[in-house]
Structures are given as C-alpha cells and as structure tokens.
Amino acid sequence: MRIEICVLCSASDQTFNESPPLNSELKEIIHRLSGYLAVFIVFWAIGGVFLFLLGYKESFFELNQFHISFLDIIMPHYTHLGHGALVSLLFILLVPRLDLEIAFALIISLILVAVFVNLGKFYWFEDWDRPLAIFKKRTIHFISLTPNYYHAFPSGHSAVAATAFFFIAAYSGKAKPLYGIFWALVAVSACYSRLYIGVHFLGDIVAGSFMGVGLSLGGYYFVRRTWGKRLKNLPDSSENNIRKWLKIITLILLAFDLYVLLNQNYL
C-alpha cells in the first residue's frame, strides 16, 4: 500500500499539470451530475422560501404537521439512508465496481463531512437544540425511533445522504445522466425524512445537504484533478491493493459509526 500511495503522490504534480483547464474539468463533472444538482437546487430554493417566509422554527412546525399513516411507517426506517454505518456497508459492497477515482473522492468527502458536521454540532452551533427541546408546549409529529433533544445544526444524516448519493449518481451518470435525478430524489427524500419524523428543523437539513453536495463536488474535483489519470492507468496488482485498503479504511469508519449509533445517536 505504501508503494501505491507514494506513486500516486509523486505523480500528482505531473498529473495536475497535464490535466485539462479548470473550467473543462468542472464542466464535465457538472454535466455528468446536472440532474442531481438541479434537483437539489430546486430543493434549496423551496426550502429557502419557507425559511424566509416562516423562519427557522415555524417552518418546521408548519411542514411537520403534514403526515400520513403510510409515511409514518416508512419514514422512521427510510431516514437511515443517511446514516454513516449504512453508507459504509454500501461502499464496501460497491468497492469492486466503483472507479477508483469515485471511490477515493467518496472516502475523502465523507471524512470532510464528518469533520464539518461535528464541528457544527459541538462547537459552532452547540446551543442549537432540536424540535423536542424547542417545542415543549406545542404538539409536534415525532415518530423517531430514538428521542433527540440537542445538537441540531447541521443535519448529519442529510449531509451523508447528499454525499453518498452524489457519488452513486456520478457512477451511474456515465450510463445515463438522467439517473442523477432519480438518486437526487432518493437523497432529498432522506433529508426530508429528518423533518418528517421530528428530529430536525428545515434549516438543519438544507444546510446539511448543501454541505454534503458542496464537499462532494470539491472532493470529486480534487481527486480528478490531482490523481485522475494515474488512477485510471494503474496496473491490476496495484489497483487490487488499493481497493483492499479502501475496504479497511471503510471498515474503520463503519466501526466508528456503529459506536456512535450504539452510544449517542446525535446525527
């Protein structure tokens, strides 16, 4: 593994210099993910209108009152599409099929998401409580499997869902760009489920999903710009070794996510 990483690092400067201009790289990524990005832009725009008209707290209360029995059964489980443990398991299964470029970018983006979500929850916005703590005298529609009271902003599930499905869309987008619309709808639904079950405000999920998409776009561009050509031309033995180590790294992330799940469900 040390050899492969050194080879990648030593070649990164040369690869960067030989890469197409920034605008060309960025345009290609945006084109492949145009459907995915378009859905999220619409989601953020609608969310922004609700936040502007109703505010951070009241926008949650108004939207949370809409619920139907069928979704009450589905949403408490569907929401875990944004949990890191599930995403880690999915990644382990997909490693043999994913391009190394996408696999590397996904790992980097998930690590960045974990760092910034935790900084937001426990340092920058540590006093931002969840709906159960805010609406003590008002009835909200709360159907989460686990009560949550604190560390609301931003929504970690929303950030992880937006990141994970960003790269699934990037992988499937090579075949049909319209697949990005489908995966974006899956991700947006996972984000909305956090509000539906009563554990996050609208502002939390808008910010979390924006963070996920933004960091994913940056991570994908960074990997493609620096290591893209090298990763595509690796010998089979080196590629297999790298995939093996990516699985090990993901298992470590999975262990951490399971620890969090069992001890403190704060995402």
N, C-alpha and C positions, 0 to 999 in steps of 0.2 A: 504493500500500500504506500509506504514511504517513497518508493521509486516513482509510482504513478503520480502522486501528488507533486513531487519535485519536478517531474517532467511537465506537468500542467503549469506549474508556477513559472518555470524557466521559459516556457514558451508563450506565457501570457502577454508579455510586452510586444513580441513579434506578431502574435495573433491580433492584438489590438490595433497595431499599425496597419495590418493588412486588411482589416475589416472595412466594410463599406461605410460611407459617411453616416453620421449620427442620424440624420433625417431619414435615410434609406432604411436603416435598421429599425428605427422606431415606427416608421410607416408600415413595415412588413408585419411587425408584432401587432400593431393596432388593427391592420386589415384582417389578420387571422382571427382576432378576438373582437371584431367590430360588433357582432351580435351580442356578445356577452357584455361588453362595455355599454352598449346602447340601452340594454335593459336596466343596468344599474344606474345610468344617468337619469333615466325616467324615474326610477325608484327614489333616488336622492332628491330630484326636483319635487316630486309629490310630497315626500317627507319634509322637505324644506318649507313648502307652502303650509302644511299643517303646523309645523313648529312656529312659523311666523304669525299665523293667524290665532293659534290657540295657546302657544307657549309650551315649554318643556314638560310641565306636569299635566296640564289639561288635555294636551294632545294625546297623551297616554290614556287618560280616563275616558275620553270620548271613543277612541278606537278599541279599547279593551272591552267596552260594553257590547260590541258586536261579537256574538259567538253562536254556534250551532252545535247540536249534540254530536254530529258525526265528527267535526273537528275537535271536539272535546276529547274524543277517544284517540284520535290520531296525533294531535299536536304534542302532547307530553313526551311521546316517543320520537316523533319526527324531528323535534328540536335537537336531538343528539347527533344529527348530521353535522353539527358544528362543534362537536366535542373532539378534542385533540386525540383521545385514545382511538376513536373510530377512524379518524383520518389516518393515524399511524398504521393501523391494521390494513386499511385500504392501500396505503402506499406500499407496504411490504408485499402485498399481493400483486401490485402493478409494476414493481421494480423491474422484473424481467422483460416487460413490454414497453415501458416508457423510454423515450430518448434520454440519453444521459444529460443532455442539455436541460430538458424539462425536469428531470429528477433532481439535479443539482439546484436548479432555481427554486423548486418547491421546498427543498430542505432549508435553503438559505432564507426564503421568505417566511416559512413557518417559525424559524428561530427568531427572526426580526419581529414577527407578530407577537410571539410570546414575550419578548423583552418589552415592547412598547405597551402591550396590554397591561402587563404587571406594573410598569411604571405609572401608567394612567390610573389604575385601580388603587394602588397602595402608596403613591407619592403625590402625583399631580392633582388627583381628584379623589383623595381618600375619604373625604367627608360627604361625597355624593351617595346617598342611600337609595335603596331600591323601593319600588312601589309599596311593598308591605310595610315598610317603615314610615313612608311618607303619608299614605292614606289610612291612618289608623282609625279615623272616624267615618270613613266612606267605604262602601262595599265595592270591592273590585273582583273581577273574574280571575281567580287564582286557582290553577289546576296543575301546577308544577309538582313533580314527584318529590321534590326537596324544597323546604322553605328557604328563601334567601332574603336577607334584610339589608346587607351593606355592600359596598364596593360595586356600584352600578356602572360607572363610566370608565372606559367604553365597554361594549358587549364583546366578550372574548369569543363566544360561540359565533357571533356574526362575523367577526374578523377571520376566524378559522374557516368558516363555511365559504366566505368570499374568496379566500386564498386557495383552498383545496379545489373548488370547482372552477376557479380561474385556470388552473393547470390541466384539469380534465378537459376543459374547453379548448385549451391550447393544443392538447394532444389530438382530440377528435376533430378539431378545426382544420387539420391538414386534409381530412377527407371531405368534409362539408362544413363551410363556415357557419351555416345556419344551426349546427349543433350547439354553437355557443349560446344561442337564445334559449334553448332547452335547459342547458346547465345553469344559465343565469337565473332562470325562473325557479329551478330547484334551490339554488343558493338564496335567492331573495325570500322564498317561502320559509327556509330555515331561519333566516334573520327575523322575519315577521313573527315566527312562532314564539320568539322570546317575549314579544309584547303580548301575543295572544294568551300565553299561559300565565302572564302576570309577573314576570321576573325582571323585565327591563322596560325603560322608557323608550319612546320613539327616537329621541336624540342619541341614546346609547347605541341603538342598532344602526342608525345612519352613520354615526362616527366610526363604529366598529367595522362596518362593511367598507366604508371609504378607506380606512386604514388598511384593510386586507387587500383590496384591489390595488391601492397605490403602492404598497410594499411589494406586491406580486409583480406589478408592472416594472418596478425598479429592479427587483431581483432577477427577473427574466432578462431584462435588457443587459444587466451587468454580466450575467453568465454568458449570454450570447455574444456580447461584445468582446469579452476577455478570453473565454475558453471555447467558444462555439466550434470553430474549425478544428481545433485539436481534439475535442471530444468526439467529433464525427469520424476522425481518422485513426483512432486508437486501434492497436492490434487486439484480437479477440481475447488473449490472455489478460491483458491489462484491463480491458473493459469488464471482464468477468470479476476480476479482483475488486474493481471499484464498485460494482454492483453489490458484491458481498459486504463491503464496508459500509455502503449506504444502508443496507439492511441492519447492520449492527448499530449504526447511529440512530436509525429509526426505532429499533428495539429499546434503546436507552430513553428516547423521547416517550415511547409508549409506557415504559416503567414509571417515568415521572408523571405522566398524565393519569395513570391508574392510581398512583399515590395521592394525587390531588383529588381524584374522584372519590376515593375511599375516606379521605380525611377532611377535605374542605372544598365543597362544591361552590366555588365563587365565580366561575366564568359566566 
